[in-house]
Amino acid sequence: MRLPGIRARILLAALAPATGVAILVTGLLIAGQISQAEAEQHRRLAAVAGQLAALAEYSLFAGNLEALENLLQAAKREPDVVAAAFLDAQGRVLASTLPPDQLPPPERVLVGFDAPGPRSAIEHWRRLPIRANQLADTDFHAQTEQREPPPLGSLLLQASTRSLRDQTREYILKAAGISAATLLLAVFLAFAFSRGLMRTFTEIGRVVEGIGRGRHDMRVGAIGNDELGKLAAGINSMAAAVGQTQEQLAERIIEATATLRHERDEADLAARARSRFFAAASHDLRQPAQALGLFVARLQREEVAPDLQPKLRQLAQTVVNLQELLGALLDYSRLDGQVVRVEPRPVRAAQAIGQVVESFVSLAAEKRLRLRSRVQDCWLTTDPALLHRILINLVGNAVKHTRAGGILVACRRGVRQARIEVWDTGPGIPPEAQESIFDELVQLDNPERDAEKGLGLGLAIVRKSALLLGHPLSLCSRVGHGSRFALAVPLAEPAGAGAAAEDCRATPELQPILLVGPPRAETEELARRIESWGFAIERVAGIPAAGLATTLPRFVVLDVPDGAAGVERALVWLNRIAATSGQDLPALIVCSGPAP
């Protein structure tokens, strides 16, 4: 139930008692006036009847009907007298102002004037007996009791209360007018008082609302020294205190924000420095690991004692694990350090997925798993290197964790984007771990942190790469049934035939592979490996200052020892060769320093 407003309450409090008092006082005054008027009328009619009875005593005794008629006409001229009649002792009509048949029966006539008449009737009849020696009857100083004589006749008098009622109505109207005027005055005073009070309350409410909106400079004007004035002063003091507190809080927030911003910048710098350190360290460790892999591969090609074969296989597997760990660490540090540049271009889905599936065919066959692809061929807008990294990690995890069944890599074409999905029949991922599985160093099946099972960076690399590309990544998995990773990639217009096809310009079959770099053990082992594949090697100690004096080689391997600067020089040299020869030179840049 909604309560009335303050003004309505003030009016109710002011008018309700005034109205009640006015009604009560008016009622009492009207009741007193009516009672007084009724008593006055009753006394006047009794006096008129007594006088008529006294004057008619001799005429009744003498039978003077004319005198009785004159008395009746005189009585009818009295106020509140409607009709009158004289009766003899036997009740016969002697004189009357009405026809005899209109006179009332005896049972409807009141005897005497002792009791007042009925209030419900406008007119009523009274009968007053007329006796001989009437004066003796009214002599209050008589000392001896007299015997009441027999009546000579009686007087019938019809009285009316119409004038009394008119007088009562006049009293009521006057009292109502006075009460209404009093109430109107009370209403006016209440409205005037409530208007000033409401103006004060409105001003206080406006200031309080403004303070709530943050305008702490608002104040309530001077009202007075009463309770409202004290309330206004309290609100002004509160506003000043709140404003001062807000200023202090704002200063503290500014200081805390500056401190947090400084700490955040320091943390960002530390994170970037850490990422650069890990990237440089993993990159510097990667080349020795690659060289170690080349040495182990050379040992595997040579004849080794049978008792050393198991150890050689273990060494080869260890080198592979080391290379994978360093590769994952390098990829993650580059993504975490935000040094990876996205270069989107049209990529053919069948080619991108086919390369990844082909690289895991032998491993899946060793585990007796079915590795299949189902691709609706289309062109995608993405960075091919980052997409390849995502698919390598997803398919590699599927092959690694699936013990029986198979893996399906599918591409479904939609209206505006394609959906690349990797399905497996592995153990599945619990619902509570489907979010944390994308965090770094999280491995559900490696609580002992076995290095042979990786570092737990694969899915972290997948999520960071997908976020960097802007490709939504989703996961659906059921424990005991398998998992499905899905990547949404925007579609692209098909690239031209020249961009899609490989450069098919023929080169002589016997052109050598150019190896550019200082003579080092790793370079020598790489040269032996290339020669074991049946290719001829041409050696150059450093990047030539000018172009090639001979024809273009089949391929060039550039081993640059000074990191980013060496890579930059190698790219400039390759661009110069392409500009002078009119064709791109296939090249592989091996960097032994910090990579860009």
C-alpha positions as CSV (number, residue, x, y, z in Angstrom):
1,M,0.0,0.0,0.0
2,R,1.4,3.4,-1.0
3,L,1.6,5.9,1.8
4,P,0.5,9.5,1.1
5,G,3.0,12.3,0.7
6,I,4.2,14.7,3.4
7,R,1.8,17.5,2.2
8,A,-1.2,15.1,2.3
9,R,-0.2,14.0,5.8
10,I,0.1,17.6,7.0
11,L,-3.3,18.5,5.6
12,L,-4.8,15.4,7.1
13,A,-3.3,16.1,10.5
14,A,-4.5,19.7,10.3
15,L,-8.0,19.2,8.9
16,A,-9.1,16.0,10.5
17,P,-9.2,17.4,14.1
18,A,-10.6,20.8,12.9
19,T,-13.4,19.0,11.0
20,G,-14.2,16.8,13.9
21,V,-14.3,19.7,16.4
22,A,-16.4,21.8,14.0
23,I,-19.0,19.0,13.5
24,L,-19.2,18.3,17.2
25,V,-19.5,22.0,18.2
26,T,-22.0,22.7,15.5
27,G,-24.1,19.6,16.4
28,L,-24.2,20.6,20.1
29,L,-25.1,24.2,19.3
30,I,-27.9,23.2,16.9
31,A,-29.3,20.6,19.4
32,G,-29.4,23.3,22.1
33,Q,-31.0,25.8,19.8
34,I,-33.6,23.3,18.7
35,S,-34.4,22.3,22.3
36,Q,-34.7,25.9,23.3
37,A,-37.0,26.7,20.4
38,E,-39.2,23.7,21.1
39,A,-39.6,24.7,24.8
40,E,-40.3,28.3,23.8
41,Q,-43.0,27.2,21.3
42,H,-44.5,24.8,23.9
43,R,-44.8,27.6,26.5
44,R,-46.3,30.0,24.0
45,L,-49.0,27.6,22.9
46,A,-49.8,26.7,26.5
47,A,-50.2,30.4,27.3
48,V,-52.5,31.0,24.3
49,A,-54.6,28.0,25.3
50,G,-54.9,29.2,28.9
51,Q,-56.0,32.6,27.8
52,L,-58.6,31.2,25.4
53,A,-59.9,28.9,28.1
54,A,-60.2,31.8,30.6
55,L,-62.0,34.1,28.1
56,A,-64.4,31.3,26.9
57,E,-65.5,30.3,30.4
58,Y,-68.4,32.8,30.7
59,S,-69.4,32.4,27.0
60,L,-69.7,28.6,27.5
61,F,-71.7,29.1,30.6
62,A,-74.0,31.6,28.8
63,G,-74.1,29.8,25.5
64,N,-72.8,32.8,23.6
65,L,-71.7,31.2,20.4
66,E,-70.8,34.4,18.6
67,A,-68.3,35.3,21.3
68,L,-66.8,31.8,21.0
69,E,-66.4,32.3,17.2
70,N,-64.6,35.6,17.8
71,L,-62.3,34.0,20.3
72,L,-61.5,31.2,17.7
73,Q,-60.7,33.8,15.0
74,A,-58.4,35.6,17.3
75,A,-56.7,32.4,18.3
76,K,-56.1,31.4,14.7
77,R,-54.1,34.6,14.1
78,E,-51.6,33.5,16.7
79,P,-48.3,32.0,15.4
80,D,-48.1,28.2,15.1
81,V,-52.0,27.9,15.6
82,V,-53.6,26.1,12.6
83,A,-57.2,25.6,13.8
84,A,-59.3,25.6,17.0
85,A,-62.7,24.6,18.3
86,F,-64.9,24.8,21.4
87,L,-66.8,21.7,22.6
88,D,-69.5,21.5,25.3
89,A,-69.3,19.1,28.2
90,Q,-70.9,16.3,26.1
91,G,-68.3,16.8,23.3
92,R,-70.6,18.6,20.8
93,V,-69.0,21.2,18.6
94,L,-70.1,24.7,19.6
95,A,-67.7,26.7,17.5
96,S,-64.9,25.7,15.1
97,T,-62.6,27.1,12.4
98,L,-62.9,23.8,10.6
99,P,-65.9,21.8,9.5
100,P,-67.0,19.3,12.2
101,D,-66.1,16.3,10.1
102,Q,-62.5,17.4,9.9
103,L,-62.0,17.5,13.6
104,P,-59.8,14.6,15.0
105,P,-61.1,11.7,17.0
106,P,-60.4,11.7,20.7
107,E,-57.7,9.1,20.6
108,R,-55.5,11.4,18.3
109,V,-55.7,14.4,20.7
110,L,-53.2,15.1,23.4
111,V,-54.8,16.2,26.7
112,G,-53.2,19.3,28.3
113,F,-49.8,20.9,27.7
114,D,-47.7,19.0,30.2
115,A,-45.9,16.8,27.6
116,P,-44.3,18.1,24.4
117,G,-45.7,17.2,21.1
118,P,-44.3,14.4,18.9
119,R,-41.3,15.5,16.8
120,S,-42.2,13.3,13.9
121,A,-45.5,15.1,13.2
122,I,-45.6,18.6,11.7
123,E,-49.1,19.3,13.1
124,H,-50.8,17.9,16.2
125,W,-54.1,18.5,18.3
126,R,-54.3,19.3,22.0
127,R,-57.4,19.4,24.2
128,L,-57.6,21.7,27.3
129,P,-60.7,21.2,29.6
130,I,-62.5,24.4,30.6
131,R,-63.9,24.4,34.1
132,A,-65.9,26.9,36.1
133,N,-64.0,29.3,38.4
134,Q,-60.9,28.9,36.3
135,L,-59.0,31.6,38.2
136,A,-59.4,29.6,41.4
137,D,-57.7,26.7,39.6
138,T,-54.8,28.9,38.8
139,D,-54.6,30.6,42.2
140,F,-51.3,29.3,43.6
141,H,-51.8,31.3,46.9
142,A,-54.9,29.4,47.9
143,Q,-54.5,28.0,51.4
144,T,-57.4,25.6,51.4
145,E,-57.9,22.7,49.0
146,Q,-60.8,23.4,46.7
147,R,-62.9,20.8,45.1
148,E,-62.5,20.6,41.3
149,P,-65.8,21.7,39.5
150,P,-67.1,19.7,36.6
151,P,-65.9,20.9,33.1
152,L,-68.0,23.3,31.2
153,G,-66.5,22.2,27.9
154,S,-63.1,21.9,26.3
155,L,-60.8,23.7,23.8
156,L,-59.3,21.9,20.8
157,L,-56.1,23.5,19.5
158,Q,-54.2,22.3,16.4
159,A,-50.5,23.4,16.7
160,S,-47.9,23.3,13.9
161,T,-44.1,22.8,14.2
162,R,-43.4,24.1,10.6
163,S,-41.9,27.4,11.8
164,L,-39.9,25.5,14.3
165,R,-38.5,23.3,11.5
166,D,-37.8,26.3,9.4
167,Q,-36.0,27.8,12.2
168,T,-34.0,24.6,12.8
169,R,-33.0,24.5,9.1
170,E,-31.9,28.1,9.3
171,Y,-29.8,27.2,12.4
172,I,-28.2,24.3,10.5
173,L,-27.4,26.4,7.4
174,K,-25.8,29.2,9.5
175,A,-23.8,26.7,11.5
176,A,-22.7,24.9,8.3
177,G,-21.6,28.2,6.8
178,I,-19.7,29.1,9.8
179,S,-18.1,25.6,9.9
180,A,-17.3,25.8,6.2
181,A,-15.6,29.2,6.6
182,T,-13.7,27.9,9.5
183,L,-12.6,24.8,7.6
184,L,-11.6,26.9,4.6
185,L,-9.5,29.1,6.8
186,A,-7.9,26.0,8.3
187,V,-7.2,24.6,4.7
188,F,-5.7,27.9,3.7
189,L,-3.4,28.0,6.7
190,A,-2.5,24.3,6.3
191,F,-1.7,24.8,2.6
192,A,0.4,27.9,3.4
193,F,2.3,26.1,6.1
194,S,2.8,22.9,4.0
195,R,3.9,24.9,1.0
196,G,6.7,26.5,2.9
197,L,7.5,23.1,4.5
198,M,7.5,21.3,1.2
199,R,9.7,24.0,-0.4
200,T,12.2,23.3,2.4
201,F,12.0,19.5,2.0
202,T,12.3,19.8,-1.8
203,E,15.4,21.9,-1.4
204,I,16.9,19.4,1.0
205,G,16.0,16.5,-1.3
206,R,17.6,18.2,-4.3
207,V,20.8,18.8,-2.4
208,V,20.9,15.2,-1.1
209,E,20.3,13.9,-4.6
210,G,23.0,16.1,-6.0
211,I,25.4,14.8,-3.3
212,G,24.5,11.3,-4.3
213,R,25.4,12.1,-7.9
214,G,28.8,13.4,-6.8
215,R,28.2,17.1,-6.6
216,H,29.6,17.6,-3.2
217,D,29.7,21.4,-3.6
218,M,25.9,21.7,-3.3
219,R,24.5,23.2,0.0
220,V,21.1,23.9,1.5
221,G,20.3,27.6,1.9
222,A,19.7,29.2,5.3
223,I,16.3,28.2,6.7
224,G,16.3,29.2,10.3
225,N,17.2,27.9,13.8
226,D,14.4,25.5,14.1
227,E,14.6,21.7,13.6
228,L,14.6,22.1,9.8
229,G,17.5,24.6,10.1
230,K,19.4,22.1,12.2
231,L,18.7,19.4,9.6
232,A,19.9,21.6,6.8
233,A,23.1,22.4,8.7
234,G,23.7,18.7,9.3
235,I,23.3,18.0,5.6
236,N,25.7,20.8,4.7
237,S,28.2,19.4,7.2
238,M,27.8,15.9,5.8
239,A,28.3,17.2,2.2
240,A,31.5,18.9,3.2
241,A,32.8,15.8,5.0
242,V,31.8,13.5,2.0
243,G,33.5,15.9,-0.4
244,Q,36.6,16.0,1.6
245,T,36.6,12.2,1.9
246,Q,36.0,11.8,-1.9
247,E,39.0,14.1,-2.6
248,Q,41.2,12.1,-0.3
249,L,40.0,8.9,-1.9
250,A,40.6,10.3,-5.4
251,E,44.1,11.3,-4.4
252,R,44.7,7.8,-3.0
253,I,43.3,6.2,-6.1
254,I,45.5,8.3,-8.3
255,E,48.5,7.3,-6.2
256,A,47.5,3.7,-6.2
257,T,46.9,3.7,-10.0
258,A,50.3,5.3,-10.6
259,T,51.9,2.7,-8.4
260,L,50.0,-0.2,-10.1
261,R,50.8,1.2,-13.5
262,H,54.5,1.4,-12.6
263,E,54.4,-2.1,-11.2
264,R,52.6,-3.3,-14.3
265,D,55.1,-1.7,-16.5
266,E,57.9,-3.2,-14.6
267,A,56.2,-6.6,-14.7
268,D,55.7,-6.2,-18.5
269,L,59.3,-5.3,-18.9
270,A,60.3,-8.3,-16.8
271,A,58.0,-10.6,-18.8
272,R,59.3,-9.3,-22.1
273,A,62.9,-9.6,-20.8
274,R,62.1,-13.1,-19.7
275,S,60.5,-14.0,-23.0
276,R,63.5,-12.6,-24.9
277,F,65.9,-14.5,-22.7
278,F,64.0,-17.8,-23.2
279,A,63.7,-17.1,-26.9
280,A,67.4,-16.4,-27.2
281,A,68.4,-19.3,-24.9
282,S,66.1,-21.8,-26.6
283,H,67.3,-20.5,-30.0
284,D,70.9,-20.8,-29.1
285,L,70.3,-24.2,-27.7
286,R,68.3,-25.3,-30.7
287,Q,71.3,-25.2,-33.1
288,P,73.5,-27.4,-31.0
289,A,70.5,-29.8,-30.6
290,Q,70.1,-29.8,-34.4
291,A,73.8,-30.5,-34.8
292,L,73.5,-33.3,-32.2
293,G,70.6,-34.7,-34.2
294,L,72.7,-34.7,-37.3
295,F,75.6,-36.5,-35.5
296,V,73.2,-39.1,-34.1
297,A,71.7,-39.6,-37.6
298,R,75.2,-40.1,-39.0
299,L,76.0,-42.7,-36.3
300,Q,72.7,-44.5,-37.1
301,R,73.8,-44.8,-40.8
302,E,77.2,-46.3,-39.9
303,E,77.8,-49.8,-38.6
304,V,77.7,-49.9,-34.9
305,A,78.2,-52.8,-32.5
306,P,75.0,-54.6,-31.8
307,D,75.3,-54.0,-28.0
308,L,75.3,-50.2,-28.8
309,Q,72.2,-50.2,-31.0
310,P,69.7,-49.9,-28.1
311,K,71.7,-47.0,-26.5
312,L,71.9,-45.3,-29.9
313,R,68.1,-45.5,-30.3
314,Q,67.6,-44.1,-26.8
315,L,70.1,-41.3,-27.7
316,A,68.2,-40.6,-30.9
317,Q,64.9,-40.4,-29.1
318,T,66.4,-38.2,-26.4
319,V,67.6,-35.8,-29.1
320,V,64.2,-35.8,-30.7
321,N,62.6,-35.0,-27.3
322,L,65.1,-32.2,-26.7
323,Q,64.4,-30.7,-30.1
324,E,60.7,-30.8,-29.5
325,L,61.0,-29.2,-26.1
326,L,63.3,-26.4,-27.4
327,G,60.9,-25.8,-30.4
328,A,57.9,-25.6,-28.1
329,L,59.8,-23.3,-25.7
330,L,60.9,-21.0,-28.5
331,D,57.4,-20.8,-30.0
332,Y,55.8,-20.0,-26.7
333,S,58.4,-17.4,-25.7
334,R,58.0,-15.7,-29.1
335,L,54.2,-15.7,-28.7
336,D,54.4,-14.6,-25.1
337,G,56.8,-11.8,-25.9
338,Q,54.5,-10.5,-28.7
339,V,57.2,-10.5,-31.3
340,V,55.3,-12.7,-33.8
341,R,54.0,-10.7,-36.7
342,V,50.8,-11.9,-38.4
343,E,50.9,-11.9,-42.1
344,P,47.5,-13.2,-43.4
345,R,47.1,-14.3,-47.0
346,P,45.1,-16.8,-49.0
347,V,46.0,-20.3,-48.0
348,R,44.6,-23.5,-49.6
349,A,43.0,-25.7,-46.9
350,A,43.8,-29.0,-48.6
351,Q,47.5,-28.1,-48.8
352,A,47.8,-26.8,-45.3
353,I,46.0,-29.8,-43.7
354,G,47.7,-32.3,-46.1
355,Q,51.2,-31.2,-45.0
356,V,50.3,-31.7,-41.3
357,V,48.6,-35.1,-41.8
358,E,51.5,-36.4,-43.9
359,S,54.0,-35.5,-41.2
360,F,52.2,-37.7,-38.7
361,V,51.3,-40.7,-40.9
362,S,54.4,-42.8,-39.9
363,L,53.9,-42.1,-36.2
364,A,50.2,-43.0,-36.3
365,A,51.1,-46.2,-38.2
366,E,53.6,-47.1,-35.5
367,K,50.8,-46.8,-32.9
368,R,48.3,-48.6,-35.2
369,L,46.0,-45.6,-35.4
370,R,43.9,-44.5,-38.3
371,L,44.9,-41.0,-39.3
372,R,42.5,-39.6,-41.9
373,S,41.6,-36.3,-43.4
374,R,38.3,-35.1,-44.9
375,V,38.6,-31.7,-46.4
376,Q,36.1,-29.6,-48.4
377,D,38.7,-27.8,-50.3
378,C,38.6,-24.0,-50.0
379,W,40.8,-21.0,-49.6
380,L,41.4,-19.5,-46.1
381,T,42.5,-16.1,-44.9
382,T,45.2,-16.8,-42.3
383,D,48.9,-16.8,-41.6
384,P,50.1,-20.1,-42.9
385,A,53.0,-20.4,-40.4
386,L,50.7,-19.8,-37.4
387,L,48.0,-22.1,-38.8
388,H,50.6,-24.8,-39.4
389,R,51.8,-24.4,-35.8
390,I,48.2,-24.8,-34.5
391,L,47.5,-27.9,-36.6
392,I,50.8,-29.5,-35.7
393,N,50.1,-29.1,-32.0
394,L,46.5,-30.3,-32.2
395,V,47.2,-33.4,-34.4
396,G,50.4,-34.1,-32.5
397,N,48.5,-34.2,-29.2
398,A,45.8,-36.3,-30.7
399,V,48.4,-38.9,-32.0
400,K,50.3,-38.8,-28.7
401,H,47.3,-39.3,-26.4
402,T,45.2,-41.7,-28.5
403,R,45.9,-45.4,-27.6
404,A,43.4,-47.0,-29.9
405,G,41.0,-45.9,-32.7
406,G,41.9,-43.1,-34.9
407,I,42.2,-39.4,-35.6
408,L,40.2,-37.4,-38.1
409,V,41.2,-34.0,-39.4
410,A,38.2,-32.3,-41.2
411,C,37.5,-29.0,-42.9
412,R,33.9,-28.0,-43.3
413,R,33.1,-25.0,-45.5
414,G,30.5,-22.5,-44.3
415,V,29.0,-19.3,-45.7
416,R,31.7,-16.9,-44.5
417,Q,34.2,-19.2,-42.7
418,A,35.5,-22.7,-42.7
419,R,35.7,-24.9,-39.7
420,I,38.8,-27.0,-39.2
421,E,38.2,-29.9,-36.7
422,V,40.6,-32.4,-35.2
423,W,38.7,-35.5,-33.8
424,D,40.4,-38.2,-31.7
425,T,39.3,-41.3,-29.8
426,G,41.6,-40.6,-26.8
427,P,40.8,-40.6,-23.1
428,G,38.9,-37.3,-23.2
429,I,39.1,-34.3,-21.0
430,P,37.0,-33.8,-17.8
431,P,34.7,-30.8,-17.9
432,E,36.4,-29.1,-15.0
433,A,39.8,-29.2,-16.9
434,Q,38.6,-28.1,-20.3
435,E,39.5,-24.5,-19.5
436,S,42.7,-25.0,-17.6
437,I,44.0,-27.4,-20.3
438,F,44.9,-24.3,-22.4
439,D,47.2,-22.9,-19.7
440,E,50.9,-23.3,-19.9
441,L,52.6,-26.2,-18.2
442,V,49.3,-28.1,-17.7
443,Q,49.4,-31.8,-18.5
444,L,46.6,-34.1,-17.3
445,D,48.4,-37.4,-17.9
446,N,51.9,-36.2,-16.7
447,P,51.7,-35.6,-12.9
448,E,55.3,-36.8,-12.6
449,R,56.4,-34.1,-15.1
450,D,58.2,-36.6,-17.3
451,A,60.2,-34.5,-19.8
452,E,59.6,-37.2,-22.5
453,K,55.9,-36.2,-22.5
454,G,56.7,-32.5,-23.2
455,L,56.4,-29.3,-21.2
456,G,52.6,-28.8,-21.5
457,L,53.0,-25.8,-23.8
458,G,51.3,-27.2,-26.9
459,L,47.7,-26.1,-26.2
460,A,48.9,-22.9,-24.7
461,I,50.7,-22.2,-28.0
462,V,47.5,-23.2,-29.9
463,R,45.3,-20.7,-27.9
464,K,47.8,-17.8,-28.1
465,S,48.2,-18.4,-31.9
466,A,44.4,-18.6,-32.4
467,L,43.9,-15.3,-30.4
468,L,46.7,-13.7,-32.4
469,L,45.0,-14.7,-35.6
470,G,41.5,-13.9,-34.4
471,H,40.3,-17.4,-35.1
472,P,37.7,-18.7,-32.5
473,L,38.9,-21.9,-30.9
474,S,36.4,-24.4,-29.2
475,L,36.7,-27.7,-27.4
476,C,34.1,-30.5,-27.0
477,S,35.2,-33.6,-25.1
478,R,33.7,-36.6,-23.3
479,V,35.7,-38.7,-20.9
480,G,36.2,-42.1,-22.3
481,H,35.0,-41.2,-25.8
482,G,37.5,-38.6,-27.1
483,S,37.8,-34.9,-27.9
484,R,37.2,-32.5,-30.8
485,F,39.1,-29.2,-31.2
486,A,37.5,-26.8,-33.7
487,L,39.0,-23.7,-35.3
488,A,36.9,-21.2,-37.3
489,V,38.9,-19.6,-40.1
490,P,37.5,-16.9,-42.5
491,L,37.2,-17.8,-46.2
492,A,39.2,-16.1,-48.9
493,E,39.0,-15.6,-52.6
494,P,41.0,-18.2,-54.5
495,A,44.5,-17.0,-55.3
496,G,45.8,-16.7,-58.9
497,A,47.4,-19.5,-60.6
498,G,50.8,-17.8,-60.5
499,A,50.6,-17.4,-56.7
500,A,49.3,-20.9,-56.1
501,A,51.6,-22.8,-58.2
502,E,55.2,-23.4,-57.5
503,D,57.9,-21.8,-59.6
504,C,58.3,-24.4,-62.4
505,R,61.2,-22.8,-64.3
506,A,63.6,-25.6,-65.0
507,T,67.2,-25.6,-63.7
508,P,69.9,-28.0,-64.7
509,E,69.7,-31.3,-62.9
510,L,73.4,-31.2,-61.9
511,Q,73.3,-27.7,-60.3
512,P,74.8,-27.9,-56.9
513,I,73.5,-26.7,-53.5
514,L,75.3,-23.7,-52.3
515,L,76.3,-23.8,-48.6
516,V,77.3,-20.3,-47.3
517,G,78.9,-20.1,-43.8
518,P,82.1,-20.6,-41.8
519,P,83.5,-24.0,-41.4
520,R,82.1,-25.4,-38.2
521,A,81.3,-28.9,-37.0
522,E,77.6,-28.4,-37.4
523,T,78.0,-27.0,-40.9
524,E,80.3,-29.9,-41.9
525,E,77.8,-32.5,-40.6
526,L,75.0,-30.7,-42.5
527,A,77.1,-30.8,-45.7
528,R,77.7,-34.6,-45.2
529,R,73.9,-35.1,-44.7
530,I,73.1,-33.2,-47.9
531,E,75.8,-35.1,-49.8
532,S,74.4,-38.4,-48.5
533,W,71.1,-37.5,-50.2
534,G,72.9,-37.4,-53.5
535,F,73.3,-33.6,-54.0
536,A,76.5,-31.8,-54.9
537,I,77.8,-29.2,-52.5
538,E,79.4,-25.9,-53.3
539,R,81.0,-24.1,-50.3
540,V,81.4,-20.4,-49.7
541,A,82.9,-19.1,-46.4
542,G,80.7,-16.0,-46.2
543,I,78.0,-14.0,-48.0
544,P,79.5,-12.7,-51.2
545,A,79.7,-9.0,-51.5
546,A,78.6,-9.1,-55.1
547,G,76.2,-11.4,-56.9
548,L,77.0,-14.9,-57.9
549,A,79.6,-15.3,-60.6
550,T,78.2,-18.6,-61.8
551,T,74.7,-19.7,-62.7
552,L,72.1,-19.9,-59.9
553,P,72.5,-22.9,-57.6
554,R,69.7,-25.4,-57.1
555,F,69.3,-24.3,-53.4
556,V,71.3,-22.2,-51.0
557,V,71.8,-22.8,-47.3
558,L,73.1,-19.7,-45.4
559,D,74.7,-20.3,-42.0
560,V,74.8,-16.8,-40.3
561,P,76.5,-16.7,-36.9
562,D,75.6,-13.2,-35.8
563,G,71.8,-13.4,-35.2
564,A,69.4,-10.8,-36.5
565,A,72.1,-8.7,-38.3
566,G,73.2,-11.8,-40.2
567,V,69.7,-12.7,-41.1
568,E,69.1,-9.1,-42.4
569,R,72.3,-9.3,-44.6
570,A,71.2,-12.7,-45.9
571,L,67.8,-11.4,-46.9
572,V,69.3,-8.3,-48.6
573,W,71.7,-10.6,-50.5
574,L,68.8,-12.9,-51.6
575,N,66.7,-9.9,-52.7
576,R,69.7,-8.6,-54.8
577,I,70.1,-12.0,-56.4
578,A,66.4,-12.1,-57.3
579,A,66.5,-8.6,-58.7
580,T,69.6,-9.3,-60.9
581,S,68.6,-12.8,-62.1
582,G,64.9,-12.3,-62.4
583,Q,63.9,-15.3,-60.3
584,D,63.7,-16.1,-56.6
585,L,66.4,-18.3,-55.2
586,P,65.2,-21.0,-52.8
587,A,67.1,-20.6,-49.6
588,L,67.3,-21.8,-46.0
589,I,68.8,-19.4,-43.4
590,V,70.3,-21.1,-40.3
591,C,70.9,-18.5,-37.5
592,S,73.2,-19.3,-34.6
593,G,72.6,-16.0,-32.8
594,P,69.5,-14.3,-31.3
595,A,66.7,-14.4,-33.9
596,P,64.6,-11.4,-34.8
